[in-house]
């Protein structure tokens, strides 16, 4: 559909496992390259702040500086050095965004530029050859390492991806040649720009999908926008098998609705996730930590209690792995599984969880179950998660997820009214939510007269059904006649 927002979903075994949303190019900065100016160097943090021409300065750790990376000094000695020995204030640097800014933090930067391809990651000045750990054997990894070393020139670096396995070396050499040429063009254009300036805008959603997904695993590609379909057709020209599974969606119904993705998108923003067996998850996200609680719910099992718990936790482990990808949850993650007594049950659940995480393209690290029975893990943070991308902080509860009860609100308003006790004015006009008015003054306003006698002035009340939670206002203080007129105007305005 030709809208300003582009969306893509990845489905495995009929379930949505990833959702990607792209709006304008200006908002997406991960992998962008900038010529920046160092604004401040903080030896205590071993970091520098760099102006790249955006609202917030980016931050660059010492270990991500190109000058630190290429230094041939002994590794242990190098780590003892201060960042001020590798960079100075006012210096201009070529940097790449590795993480979006979150909250009050600016984007994270790296001085080691890299360009991911289908088969390898090219680092123009990386100066080393790395090989994915996911190769089928150590001998295969070593073979590709040697090939990588024979292909790089001068200070170039590459990381050989798992997708190389089974490919002809010529194809990898061809991709390296293309990425090398791409870098030379960027370098040429960058020479004329003064910091801070954008040097290179990373590719769009379609290009990233083609680049990042393993072709062997794709059985169908469905696109509902003609221009995007034609573009994909061109990009997939070297891969005839993929061109065969590429189809253009022509129906009127929204493609996400037709495939059940729209409902999944709505569910991905909910706190509670029900499992097929009747158990459920509660997912609470904060800026740095996500807590997932597993509950048995309606799941009762058929054998003994420990067997029931193990089955519920195993099912939950699979769904948690899917939810992490779907919501793009990252940072520190703590999972509170249902308490397991047997050590073998804990090992089984961790094994099920790790197996389910193998399909995750984002780096994860499972630390295991602690003495308190909590599973701890981390997931690399690259960009905003789905919740941050598709929602905003609730203006009523300010992100707390709860508001004051009617009773608490009523007593809060009563305390404020007592501050006006004995005033010279005759009356006060109070607007408040209807449910709170009932608690404060009684269903038939029986408490109102008592309060008026105690305070020494009349209280004219306008209970407003439309008023937001925790909202109330004293609209007027003064003469009784004008207070009555103000009340009538409030009623007319909201009728």
C-alpha positions as CSV (number, residue, x, y, z in Angstrom):
1,X,0.0,0.0,0.0
2,X,1.5,3.4,-1.0
3,X,1.5,5.2,2.3
4,X,4.3,7.2,3.9
5,X,4.9,4.3,6.3
6,X,6.5,1.0,5.2
7,X,5.9,-2.1,7.2
8,X,7.3,-5.6,6.9
9,X,6.5,-8.8,8.8
10,X,8.4,-12.1,9.0
11,X,6.3,-15.2,9.5
12,X,7.6,-18.6,10.6
13,X,5.2,-21.7,10.8
14,X,2.2,-19.4,10.3
15,X,3.2,-17.1,13.3
16,X,4.5,-13.5,13.1
17,X,8.0,-13.4,14.6
18,X,9.3,-10.0,13.5
19,X,7.7,-6.7,12.7
20,X,9.6,-3.8,11.0
21,X,8.2,-0.3,10.7
22,X,9.9,2.4,8.6
23,X,8.5,6.0,8.4
24,X,10.7,8.7,6.9
25,X,14.4,8.4,6.1
26,X,15.1,11.4,8.3
27,X,14.0,9.5,11.5
28,X,16.1,6.4,10.8
29,X,19.8,6.9,11.6
30,X,21.3,3.5,12.5
31,X,24.2,2.8,10.1
32,X,24.2,6.4,8.8
33,X,27.7,7.8,8.4
34,X,28.4,11.4,9.6
35,X,31.4,13.7,9.6
36,X,31.2,14.9,13.3
37,X,33.1,17.3,15.5
38,X,34.2,16.2,19.0
39,X,32.5,18.5,21.5
40,X,33.8,17.1,24.7
41,X,36.2,14.4,25.9
42,X,35.5,12.7,29.2
43,X,38.4,10.6,30.5
44,X,36.4,9.5,33.5
45,X,33.8,7.9,31.3
46,X,36.4,6.9,28.6
47,X,33.9,8.5,26.1
48,X,33.7,11.5,23.8
49,X,30.6,13.5,22.8
50,X,30.4,14.2,19.1
51,X,28.2,16.7,17.2
52,X,26.8,15.1,14.1
53,X,24.2,17.8,13.3
54,X,21.2,16.3,15.2
55,X,19.3,17.3,18.3
56,X,21.5,15.3,20.6
57,X,25.2,14.8,20.4
58,X,26.3,11.2,19.8
59,X,28.6,9.4,22.2
60,X,31.7,7.5,21.2
61,X,33.5,5.1,23.6
62,X,37.3,4.9,23.5
63,X,37.2,1.3,22.3
64,X,35.1,2.3,19.3
65,X,37.6,5.0,18.1
66,X,39.4,4.1,14.9
67,X,42.7,5.4,16.4
68,X,42.3,3.0,19.3
69,X,41.2,0.1,17.1
70,X,44.2,0.4,14.7
71,X,46.8,1.0,17.3
72,X,49.3,-1.9,17.2
73,X,50.3,-1.4,20.9
74,X,50.0,-4.4,23.2
75,X,46.3,-4.9,24.0
76,X,46.7,-4.8,27.8
77,X,48.8,-1.6,27.7
78,X,46.4,0.0,25.3
79,X,43.5,-0.6,27.6
80,X,45.3,1.3,30.4
81,X,45.4,4.4,28.2
82,X,43.0,7.4,28.6
83,X,40.7,8.3,25.7
84,X,42.3,11.8,25.7
85,X,45.4,10.1,24.2
86,X,43.4,9.0,21.1
87,X,41.1,11.9,20.5
88,X,41.0,15.7,21.3
89,X,38.2,18.3,21.6
90,X,37.4,20.0,18.3
91,X,38.8,17.1,16.2
92,X,36.7,16.1,13.2
93,X,35.9,12.4,12.8
94,X,34.1,10.1,10.4
95,X,31.6,8.1,12.5
96,X,28.8,5.6,12.0
97,X,25.6,5.3,14.2
98,X,25.4,1.9,15.8
99,X,22.5,2.5,18.1
100,X,19.6,5.0,18.0
101,X,19.3,7.5,20.9
102,X,16.9,6.4,23.7
103,X,15.2,8.8,26.1
104,X,17.7,11.4,27.1
105,X,20.6,9.6,25.5
106,X,22.0,10.5,22.1
107,X,23.0,7.9,19.5
108,X,25.9,5.6,20.0
109,X,28.7,6.0,17.5
110,X,31.7,4.1,16.1
111,X,34.7,5.2,14.3
112,X,35.1,1.8,12.8
113,X,32.9,2.1,9.6
114,X,31.2,-1.2,8.4
115,X,29.0,-2.1,5.5
116,X,27.0,-5.4,5.8
117,X,26.4,-7.4,2.6
118,X,24.6,-10.7,2.0
119,X,27.8,-12.8,2.6
120,X,30.2,-10.5,4.5
121,X,30.5,-7.4,6.6
122,X,33.1,-5.0,5.0
123,X,35.2,-2.7,7.3
124,X,37.4,-0.4,5.1
125,X,39.8,0.1,8.0
126,X,38.9,-2.8,10.3
127,X,42.3,-4.5,9.9
128,X,41.1,-8.1,10.8
129,X,39.2,-11.1,9.5
130,X,36.4,-12.6,11.6
131,X,34.3,-15.7,10.8
132,X,30.8,-16.5,12.1
133,X,30.7,-19.1,14.9
134,X,27.7,-20.7,13.3
135,X,29.6,-22.5,10.6
136,X,29.0,-26.3,10.5
137,X,32.6,-27.2,11.5
138,X,35.8,-25.6,12.7
139,X,37.7,-26.7,9.6
140,X,35.1,-24.8,7.5
141,X,35.5,-21.7,9.6
142,X,39.3,-21.9,9.1
143,X,39.0,-22.4,5.4
144,X,36.9,-19.2,5.1
145,X,39.2,-17.3,7.4
146,X,42.1,-18.0,5.0
147,X,40.0,-17.1,2.0
148,X,39.0,-13.8,3.8
149,X,42.7,-13.0,4.5
150,X,43.6,-13.6,0.8
151,X,40.8,-11.2,-0.3
152,X,41.4,-8.1,1.9
153,X,43.8,-5.3,0.9
154,X,46.0,-3.1,3.2
155,X,44.0,-2.2,6.4
156,X,40.7,-3.6,5.3
157,X,38.7,-6.0,7.5
158,X,35.9,-8.4,6.9
159,X,33.5,-10.6,8.9
160,X,32.5,-13.8,7.0
161,X,28.8,-14.5,7.5
162,X,27.3,-18.0,7.8
163,X,25.5,-17.4,4.5
164,X,28.9,-18.0,2.8
165,X,28.7,-21.7,3.5
166,X,28.2,-23.6,0.3
167,X,28.8,-20.5,-1.9
168,X,31.5,-20.2,-4.5
169,X,34.5,-18.0,-3.4
170,X,34.1,-15.9,-6.6
171,X,30.6,-14.7,-5.4
172,X,32.1,-13.5,-2.1
173,X,35.0,-11.8,-3.9
174,X,32.4,-10.1,-6.2
175,X,30.5,-8.7,-3.2
176,X,33.7,-7.5,-1.5
177,X,34.6,-5.7,-4.8
178,X,31.1,-4.1,-4.9
179,X,31.3,-2.9,-1.2
180,X,34.9,-1.6,-1.7
181,X,33.8,0.4,-4.7
182,X,30.8,1.7,-2.7
183,X,33.1,2.9,0.1
184,X,35.4,4.7,-2.3
185,X,32.4,6.6,-3.7
186,X,31.4,7.6,-0.2
187,X,35.0,8.7,0.7
188,X,35.2,10.8,-2.4
189,X,31.9,12.6,-1.6
190,X,32.8,13.1,2.0
191,X,36.0,15.0,1.3
192,X,34.1,18.2,0.5
193,X,31.8,18.2,3.6
194,X,32.4,20.2,6.8
195,X,31.4,18.8,10.2
196,X,28.7,18.3,11.3
197,X,27.3,16.7,8.1
198,X,25.5,13.6,6.9
199,X,27.9,11.7,4.6
200,X,25.9,8.5,3.9
201,X,22.2,7.6,4.5
202,X,21.7,3.9,5.1
203,X,19.5,1.9,2.7
204,X,15.8,1.5,3.2
205,X,13.6,-1.3,4.6
206,X,13.5,-3.3,1.4
207,X,17.3,-3.3,0.8
208,X,17.9,-4.3,4.5
209,X,15.5,-7.2,4.2
210,X,17.2,-8.5,1.1
211,X,20.6,-8.0,2.8
212,X,19.9,-9.5,6.2
213,X,17.8,-12.6,5.6
214,X,19.1,-16.0,4.7
215,X,17.7,-16.9,1.3
216,X,17.6,-20.6,1.9
217,X,14.9,-20.1,4.6
218,X,12.5,-18.0,2.5
219,X,9.5,-19.8,1.0
220,X,7.3,-16.8,0.0
221,X,7.7,-13.1,-0.4
222,X,4.4,-11.1,-0.8
223,X,4.4,-7.3,-1.6
224,X,1.4,-5.1,-2.0
225,X,3.1,-2.0,-3.4
226,X,3.9,-2.0,-7.1
227,X,7.1,0.1,-7.0
228,X,8.4,-1.9,-4.1
229,X,7.6,-5.1,-6.0
230,X,9.6,-3.9,-9.1
231,X,12.5,-2.8,-6.9
232,X,12.6,-6.2,-5.2
233,X,12.5,-7.9,-8.6
234,X,15.6,-6.1,-9.6
235,X,17.4,-6.7,-6.3
236,X,16.7,-10.4,-6.5
237,X,17.8,-10.8,-10.1
238,X,20.9,-12.8,-9.1
239,X,18.7,-15.3,-7.2
240,X,16.2,-16.9,-9.6
241,X,14.7,-19.2,-6.9
242,X,13.7,-16.1,-4.9
243,X,12.2,-14.4,-7.9
244,X,9.9,-17.5,-8.3
245,X,8.5,-17.1,-4.8
246,X,8.0,-13.3,-5.1
247,X,4.4,-12.4,-5.7
248,X,2.4,-9.1,-6.0
249,X,-0.6,-8.8,-3.7
250,X,-3.6,-7.4,-5.6
251,X,-6.6,-7.8,-3.2
252,X,-8.3,-4.7,-1.7
253,X,-8.0,-5.9,1.8
254,X,-5.0,-4.6,3.7
255,X,-2.2,-7.3,3.3
256,X,-1.5,-7.2,7.1
257,X,-5.2,-7.9,7.8
258,X,-5.4,-10.7,5.2
259,X,-2.5,-12.5,6.8
260,X,-3.6,-11.9,10.4
261,X,-0.6,-9.6,11.1
262,X,-2.7,-6.5,12.0
263,X,-4.2,-8.4,15.0
264,X,-0.7,-9.6,16.0
265,X,0.5,-6.0,15.9
266,X,-2.2,-4.9,18.3
267,X,-1.5,-7.9,20.6
268,X,2.2,-7.0,20.6
269,X,1.4,-3.8,22.5
270,X,-0.5,-5.5,25.2
271,X,1.0,-6.3,28.6
272,X,-0.6,-9.7,28.9
273,X,0.0,-12.6,26.4
274,X,-2.1,-15.7,26.6
275,X,-0.6,-19.1,25.6
276,X,-2.5,-21.9,23.9
277,X,-2.3,-24.1,27.0
278,X,-4.1,-21.5,29.2
279,X,-1.0,-20.1,30.9
280,X,-0.1,-16.5,30.3
281,X,2.8,-14.0,30.3
282,X,3.0,-10.5,31.8
283,X,5.5,-8.3,30.0
284,X,6.7,-5.1,31.7
285,X,9.2,-2.9,29.9
286,X,11.3,-0.1,31.3
287,X,14.1,1.9,29.6
288,X,16.8,-0.5,30.6
289,X,15.1,-3.6,32.0
290,X,12.2,-5.9,30.9
291,X,10.6,-8.3,33.3
292,X,8.5,-11.2,32.1
293,X,6.4,-13.1,34.6
294,X,5.0,-16.6,33.7
295,X,1.7,-17.6,35.3
296,X,-0.1,-21.0,35.1
297,X,-3.5,-19.2,34.5
298,X,-6.0,-21.8,33.4
299,X,-3.4,-24.5,32.7
300,X,-3.8,-27.3,35.2
301,X,-2.0,-30.2,33.5
302,X,-2.9,-33.9,33.6
303,X,-0.2,-35.5,35.8
304,X,1.8,-34.3,38.9
305,X,2.4,-30.7,39.8
306,X,6.1,-30.5,38.7
307,X,5.3,-32.0,35.3
308,X,2.5,-29.4,34.9
309,X,5.0,-26.6,35.8
310,X,7.7,-27.9,33.4
311,X,5.2,-28.1,30.5
312,X,3.9,-24.6,31.3
313,X,7.4,-23.1,31.5
314,X,8.6,-24.9,28.3
315,X,5.6,-23.5,26.3
316,X,6.3,-20.1,27.9
317,X,10.0,-20.2,26.9
318,X,9.1,-20.7,23.2
319,X,6.6,-17.8,23.3
320,X,9.0,-15.5,25.2
321,X,11.6,-16.0,22.5
322,X,9.0,-15.1,19.8
323,X,7.9,-12.0,21.8
324,X,11.4,-10.8,22.2
325,X,11.8,-10.8,18.4
326,X,8.3,-9.5,17.7
327,X,8.5,-6.6,20.1
328,X,12.3,-6.1,19.5
329,X,12.8,-6.1,23.3
330,X,16.5,-5.5,24.2
331,X,18.8,-4.7,27.1
332,X,18.6,-6.7,30.3
333,X,15.7,-9.2,30.4
334,X,14.6,-11.1,33.5
335,X,12.1,-14.0,33.2
336,X,10.3,-15.2,36.3
337,X,9.3,-18.7,35.4
338,X,6.9,-20.7,37.6
339,X,9.0,-22.1,40.5
340,X,10.6,-25.4,39.6
341,X,12.0,-27.7,42.3
342,X,13.9,-30.2,40.1
343,X,17.2,-29.2,38.7
344,X,16.7,-31.2,35.5
345,X,13.4,-29.3,34.9
346,X,15.3,-26.0,35.0
347,X,18.0,-27.3,32.6
348,X,15.2,-28.5,30.3
349,X,13.5,-25.1,30.2
350,X,16.7,-23.2,29.6
351,X,17.6,-25.6,26.8
352,X,14.1,-25.1,25.2
353,X,14.6,-21.3,25.5
354,X,18.1,-21.3,24.0
355,X,16.9,-23.5,21.1
356,X,14.0,-21.1,20.4
357,X,16.4,-18.1,20.4
358,X,18.6,-19.6,17.7
359,X,16.4,-18.0,15.0
360,X,16.9,-14.6,16.5
361,X,19.0,-12.4,14.2
362,X,19.8,-10.1,17.1
363,X,22.6,-11.2,19.5
364,X,21.4,-12.7,22.7
365,X,23.2,-14.0,25.8
366,X,21.4,-16.3,28.3
367,X,23.1,-16.3,31.7
368,X,20.9,-19.1,33.2
369,X,18.6,-19.4,36.2
370,X,19.7,-17.6,39.4
371,X,19.3,-18.9,43.0
372,X,16.0,-16.9,43.2
373,X,14.7,-18.9,40.2
374,X,15.0,-16.0,37.8
375,X,16.3,-16.4,34.3
376,X,18.7,-13.6,33.3
377,X,19.6,-12.7,29.7
378,X,20.6,-9.8,27.5
379,X,19.6,-8.9,24.0
380,X,21.6,-6.4,21.9
381,X,20.0,-2.9,21.7
382,X,20.1,-1.4,18.2
383,X,17.0,0.6,17.6
384,X,13.7,1.6,19.3
385,X,11.6,-1.3,20.3
386,X,8.1,-1.8,18.8
387,X,6.3,-0.3,21.8
388,X,8.4,2.9,21.7
389,X,8.0,3.1,17.9
390,X,4.2,2.7,17.9
391,X,3.0,4.2,21.2
392,X,3.6,7.2,23.4
393,X,3.4,7.8,27.2
394,X,-0.1,7.9,28.4
395,X,-0.9,11.6,29.3
396,X,-3.2,10.5,32.1
397,X,-1.0,8.1,34.1
398,X,2.3,9.5,32.8
399,X,3.5,5.9,32.0
400,X,2.8,4.5,35.4
401,X,0.1,2.2,34.1
402,X,-2.2,3.3,37.0
403,X,-4.0,6.3,38.3
404,X,-5.1,7.3,41.7
405,X,-8.3,5.6,43.0
406,X,-11.5,7.6,43.2
407,X,-11.1,7.6,47.0
408,X,-7.5,8.9,46.8
409,X,-8.5,11.6,44.3
410,X,-11.5,12.6,46.5
411,X,-9.3,13.1,49.6
412,X,-6.8,15.0,47.6
413,X,-9.5,17.5,46.4
414,X,-10.9,17.7,49.9
415,X,-7.5,18.7,51.3
416,X,-7.2,21.5,48.7
417,X,-10.7,22.8,49.6
418,X,-9.6,22.9,53.3
419,X,-6.8,25.3,52.3
420,X,-9.6,27.9,51.5
421,X,-11.3,27.6,54.9
422,X,-12.6,30.8,56.3
423,X,-12.0,32.8,53.1
424,X,-13.9,36.1,52.6
425,X,-15.5,35.0,49.3
426,X,-19.0,33.6,49.2
427,X,-18.6,30.6,46.9
428,X,-16.3,28.3,44.9
429,X,-17.0,26.5,41.6
430,X,-15.5,23.0,41.4
431,X,-15.2,20.8,38.3
432,X,-14.2,17.1,38.9
433,X,-14.8,13.6,37.4
434,X,-18.4,12.3,38.2
435,X,-17.1,9.1,39.9
436,X,-14.9,11.2,42.3
437,X,-17.8,13.6,43.0
438,X,-19.9,10.7,44.2
439,X,-17.1,9.6,46.7
440,X,-16.3,13.1,47.9
441,X,-19.9,14.4,48.4
442,X,-22.0,11.2,48.6
443,X,-24.4,9.7,46.1
444,X,-27.1,12.3,47.1
445,X,-24.6,15.1,48.1
446,X,-25.2,14.4,51.8
447,X,-21.6,15.2,52.7
448,X,-21.6,18.5,50.7
449,X,-23.6,20.6,53.3
450,X,-21.4,19.3,56.2
451,X,-18.3,20.4,54.3
452,X,-19.7,23.8,53.4
453,X,-20.6,24.4,57.1
454,X,-17.1,23.4,58.1
455,X,-15.3,25.6,55.5
456,X,-17.6,28.6,55.7
457,X,-18.4,29.0,52.0
458,X,-20.7,27.5,49.3
459,X,-19.3,24.8,47.0
460,X,-21.0,24.6,43.6
461,X,-20.1,21.3,42.0
462,X,-20.0,20.4,38.3
463,X,-19.5,16.5,37.9
464,X,-18.0,16.1,34.4
465,X,-18.2,12.6,32.9
466,X,-15.8,13.6,30.2
467,X,-13.1,14.8,32.5
468,X,-9.8,12.7,32.4
469,X,-8.8,10.7,35.5
470,X,-6.9,12.8,38.1
471,X,-8.2,16.0,36.5
472,X,-10.1,18.6,38.6
473,X,-10.2,22.4,38.7
474,X,-11.5,25.2,40.8
475,X,-13.1,27.3,38.1
476,X,-14.2,30.3,40.1
477,X,-13.9,31.9,43.6
478,X,-16.0,34.9,44.4
479,X,-19.6,36.1,44.8
480,X,-22.5,33.6,44.9
481,X,-24.4,35.1,41.9
482,X,-21.4,35.0,39.6
483,X,-20.5,31.5,40.9
484,X,-24.0,30.3,39.9
485,X,-23.6,31.9,36.4
486,X,-20.2,30.2,36.0
487,X,-21.7,26.9,36.9
488,X,-24.5,27.3,34.3
489,X,-21.9,28.3,31.6
490,X,-19.9,25.1,32.4
491,X,-23.0,23.0,32.0
492,X,-23.9,24.7,28.7
493,X,-20.4,24.3,27.3
494,X,-20.3,20.6,28.0
495,X,-23.9,19.6,27.2
